[in-house]
């Protein structure tokens, strides 16, 4: 008798802060689909082709998070909560420059949790403050399965982003919202230099299959490559 399939969430990284999440039920979510190379900086976002999402979420409406494209039939979330079939969306107020100027989304399906942190660089830069830590602890469950979090801002927040990651202690994390490949590599080098229990996986792929929690306490950092939707790599399939 064949064992039942393990429920999972397929993560596709389009680039910058843009992701597609696909669920076994057929629900698909497009998150923060912004303008490619916004503000003239080197942060490409791949095209969608003919993909039509079920749900579209926005953390805020800056050009690098919202390119103004319409999606016929999709449910648009601008900070609202939603339950759709087996997928739950919870809006979490986060801070870039002030509390609530951005929205993160905590997405839950079959016990797996994904937190897209939006532009939460204000939280990251001030994560050493007790009030910030208390708010984050009250907003999020004990340990999320996957954290999608920004590592770039208008100034260097590499060190603070590592502290934020260590504080939230997700099971897995995907760095996003960086302005160049070098910036991401610098962040990964910073993690290695700490000597902490980080497990860094550089897949070379644009997608990742999130399944049940790994049997270790390490935080696994998954480095994905910005990829247009529908493109695959035979040399580097989704892990």
N, C-alpha and C positions, 0 to 999 in steps of 0.2 A: 504494500500500500504506500502510495507516494505521500510524503509529509506535506502538510499545508504550507502555502507560501507565507513567508514572514512579511508582515506589512512594513512598507518602507516609504520614504519620501525621496523622490528624485530631485536633485538640486542642479540647476543649470545656471552658470555664471555668464551673464552677458557682458559684464564689465562695470567698473566704478561701483555704484551701489545697486545695480540692476540684476535681479535674479528671476528665474522661473522655477516655481515649485510645482511638481506634478504628483498627484495622489492616486492610489489604486482605484478609488471610486470614479475617477475621470475628472475630478475637479482640478483646475490648473490656476495658478496664481502668478501674476506679473507684478513685480515689486520695484518701485522707484525707477521706471524706465525713462531715463533722462537723455539729454542731448549728448551725442558722442563728442568727445574732446571739447567739452564746454569751457568757455572762457579762454580758449586757445591753448589749453594745457593737455598734457599727454595722458589722457585717461579715456581710451576708446570704449564704446558700448556697441556690441554687435546688433545687427538687424534681426527682426523677427520673422522675415519671410511672410508667409500667409497664416502664421500662428494667431489664433484668437483666444484670449484667456477667458476663464469663467469669472475671475475676480481680479481687479486691479487695485493695488494699494499705493498710497503716497505718504511719505513721511512729512513732506512739505513740497512747495512748488517752485523751488529754484531750478534753473535751467538744467543742471546736472542730475536732477531727480525727476523732471517732468518735461517731456518734449512736446506736450500738447496734442498728442495723437488720440483720436477717438477710437473706442473699441465697442462696436455694436453688440448689444446684448450682455456685455460684461457688467458686473456689479462693482461700483467704484467706492472705495473706502478712503475717506479723508479724516480718519480719527474715530470712526465708528466701530462698534463691536459687531460680530456676525457669527452665526452658526449656519453652516451650509453642509448638508448631508453629514459626513463624519469629521468635518474640519471646523475647528473653532478659532476665531480671530478675536484677540483681545488687544485693544489699543492701550499703549503705555506712554504716558507723558514723559518726554526726555528733553534734554537741554543742549542746544548749541550755544546760544547766547543768553537765553532765559528759559526757565522751566516752562514746558508746554509749547515752545516755538517749533518743536518737532514731535513726531509721534513714532514710537517704535511699535512693532506688532509681534505679539506672542501668539504663535500658531501651534495648535495642538491637534494631533490625529493619532488614534490608537495608542495613546500613552507616550508618543514621541513629541518633543517640544522643540520649536525653532523660534529664536528671537532675532528679528531684524531690528537693529538698534537705531536705524535712521542716522541723521546727523546729530549724534549725541556727544560731540567733542567737548562741550561744556561739562558734561558729566565726567568725561574721561580726564580732562585737564584738572578737575577738582575732586577726583576720586579719593584723595587723601582726607577730605573733610568729612567729619562724622555725619553731618546732615545729608550729604550726598549718598553716603554708604547706607544710611538708614532708609532713605527713599528707595534706593535700588533694591534693598532686601525686602521691603514691604511690597514692591511692585512685581517682583519676579519669584517664581518657585525656587525651591532649594538648589536645584542644579539642572540647567537646561541641557538638552541633548546636543543642540547646535546653536552657536552664537555667530551671527553675521555682524561684524563691527568695524567702524571706520578707524583707520590708522593714520590718515592724513588730514590736515586742516590748513588754515592760513598761516600757521606757524608749526614748528616741530613739536609733535606730541608723542614721539616714539616711546620715551621712557614711561610717560603716564599711561599710554595704551597698554603697555606690558603690565603695569600695576592694576589697571582696570580688568584685564584678562585674568590675572592671578586672583583678584578679589572675587569676581563672579564665578570663576572656576567651573566653566562649562565642561561637558565631556569632550566636545569637539568645537572647533571655531574656524571660520573662514575670514581672513582679513579682506576688507573691501575699502573703497573710497580712498584711493591713493593716486597721486598725480604722475607717477612714473614707475616702471618696473624696478628701478634702483631703489625707490623709496620702500617698496615692499621687501626687497632683499635686505635692506638695512634693518628693517623691523625683525625679520627672521634671524638675522645675525645677532641682534640684541637679545632675542629669546634664548638663543644658544649660549650666549655669554653669561646668562644669569646662573646657569648650573641647576635651574629648577627642573621639575618633572614635566617638561614639554616634549611631545613626540611630533616632530615636524615631518609632514608628508608632502613633497612637491610632486604632484601628479603629472604635470604637463598637459592635463586634460581640462575641459571646460565644464565637466559635470561630476557629480558625486551622488552615490546612493546611500542615504541615511537609513540605517536599520537599528536594531536593538543596541543598548549601551554596551561598549566594549568592556571586557573583564579586567580593567586596570584603572588606577586612579589618575594616571597621566592625563593632561590636557593635550588632545591631538589637534595640531594645527594643520589644516588642509589648504595648501596653496593651489588655487585654480587659475586657469588662463582664460582671459576674456575671449568668448567664442560666440559667433552668430548662432541663432537657434537653428537646429537641424543639421549643423555640421558636426561630424564626428572624426575622431582620429583613430585609425586602425592601429597605429603605433602606441597610442595611449588611450585605451578605452576607459570608461568610467570605472573607478575602483569600487 
